Amino acid sequence: MAASLDLVFSALADPTRRAILALLLEDDMAVTDVAEPFEMSLAAISKHLGVLAEAGLISRDRRGRVTWCQLEPDGLREASVWMQGFGQMEGIDLDAFERFLARELGASAAEGSEDPAAAEG
């Protein structure tokens, strides 16, 4: 699982690849159509598509002389499940935590500052 998560997050780390995924949300596209909005070579786009395909986020299908790209709907499932685990934690109210610490530390300081001689008398 960790290796596939690494591939997915590595693929998503690049803004060009995220933009490609956004394009493919609309419909399947030919590689040349995917490349059109970007100011880079077709070879560079092909490398990005290869990374996305290796991560399982897209698939490529050759139809005649044209290679088509398609978003893979299950490609993000494992990463999504992994991230949802972090959503189970409750948010921490840092202000309330700070007040709690101040009360606790204040009480400890007050107990520690008592004069032992005065307590004996």
C-alpha positions as CSV (number, residue, x, y, z in Angstrom):
1,M,0.0,0.0,0.0
2,A,2.8,2.5,0.9
3,A,4.4,2.1,-2.5
4,S,1.2,2.9,-4.4
5,L,0.5,5.8,-2.1
6,D,4.0,7.2,-2.8
7,L,3.3,7.0,-6.5
8,V,0.0,8.8,-6.2
9,F,1.2,11.6,-4.0
10,S,4.4,12.0,-6.1
11,A,2.2,12.3,-9.2
12,L,-0.1,14.8,-7.5
13,A,2.9,16.9,-6.3
14,D,3.4,18.4,-9.7
15,P,1.0,21.3,-10.7
16,T,1.1,20.3,-14.4
17,R,0.0,16.8,-13.6
18,R,-2.8,18.2,-11.4
19,A,-3.9,20.4,-14.2
20,I,-3.9,17.4,-16.6
21,L,-6.2,15.5,-14.2
22,A,-8.5,18.5,-14.1
23,L,-8.7,18.5,-17.9
24,L,-9.5,14.8,-17.9
25,L,-12.3,15.3,-15.4
26,E,-14.3,16.8,-18.3
27,D,-13.8,14.0,-20.9
28,D,-11.3,11.6,-22.4
29,M,-8.8,13.4,-24.5
30,A,-6.2,12.7,-27.2
31,V,-2.6,13.3,-26.0
32,T,-2.3,16.2,-28.4
33,D,-5.4,17.9,-26.9
34,V,-4.0,17.4,-23.4
35,A,-0.8,19.1,-24.5
36,E,-2.5,22.1,-26.2
37,P,-2.9,24.4,-23.1
38,F,0.6,23.8,-21.9
39,E,3.7,25.6,-23.0
40,M,5.9,22.5,-23.2
41,S,6.8,19.9,-25.8
42,L,4.7,16.9,-26.6
43,A,7.5,14.7,-25.2
44,A,7.3,16.5,-21.8
45,I,3.5,16.1,-21.7
46,S,4.0,12.4,-22.5
47,K,6.4,12.0,-19.6
48,H,3.8,13.6,-17.3
49,L,1.1,11.2,-18.7
50,G,3.5,8.3,-18.0
51,V,3.8,9.3,-14.3
52,L,0.0,9.6,-14.0
53,A,-0.5,6.3,-15.7
54,E,2.1,4.5,-13.5
55,A,0.3,5.9,-10.4
56,G,-3.0,4.5,-11.7
57,L,-4.6,7.9,-12.0
58,I,-5.1,7.7,-15.8
59,S,-5.1,5.1,-18.5
60,R,-4.0,5.4,-22.1
61,D,-5.6,3.7,-25.0
62,R,-4.3,3.7,-28.6
63,R,-7.1,4.0,-31.1
64,G,-5.7,4.0,-34.6
65,R,-2.9,6.5,-34.7
66,V,-4.2,8.5,-31.7
67,T,-3.5,7.8,-28.1
68,W,-6.4,8.7,-25.8
69,C,-6.1,9.5,-22.1
70,Q,-8.9,8.7,-19.6
71,L,-9.2,9.5,-15.9
72,E,-9.3,6.4,-13.8
73,P,-12.0,6.9,-11.1
74,D,-10.5,4.4,-8.7
75,G,-7.0,5.9,-9.0
76,L,-7.4,8.1,-5.9
77,R,-9.5,5.7,-3.8
78,E,-6.6,4.3,-1.7
79,A,-5.2,7.8,-1.1
80,S,-8.6,9.1,-0.2
81,V,-9.2,6.3,2.3
82,W,-5.8,7.0,3.8
83,M,-6.5,10.7,4.1
84,Q,-9.9,10.1,5.7
85,G,-8.2,8.4,8.6
86,F,-6.9,11.8,9.6
87,G,-10.3,13.4,9.4
88,Q,-11.4,11.1,12.3
89,M,-9.5,13.2,14.8
90,E,-11.3,16.0,16.5
91,G,-10.0,19.5,16.1
92,I,-8.0,20.8,19.0
93,D,-9.2,24.1,20.6
94,L,-5.8,25.6,21.3
95,D,-7.2,28.5,23.2
96,A,-9.0,26.2,25.6
97,F,-5.8,24.1,25.9
98,E,-3.8,27.2,26.7
99,R,-6.3,28.2,29.4
100,F,-6.2,24.7,30.9
101,L,-2.4,24.8,31.0
102,A,-2.4,28.3,32.6
103,R,-4.8,27.0,35.3
104,E,-2.8,23.9,35.9
105,L,0.6,25.7,35.9
106,G,-0.8,28.5,38.0
107,A,-2.1,26.0,40.6
108,S,1.2,24.2,40.6
109,A,3.1,27.4,41.0
110,A,0.9,28.5,43.9
111,E,1.4,25.1,45.7
112,G,5.1,25.3,45.2
113,S,5.5,28.9,46.4
114,E,4.1,28.3,49.9
115,D,6.7,28.9,52.6
116,P,7.5,25.6,54.3
117,A,8.3,27.4,57.6
118,A,4.9,29.2,57.5
119,A,3.2,25.9,57.0
120,E,4.8,24.4,60.1
121,G,3.9,27.3,62.4
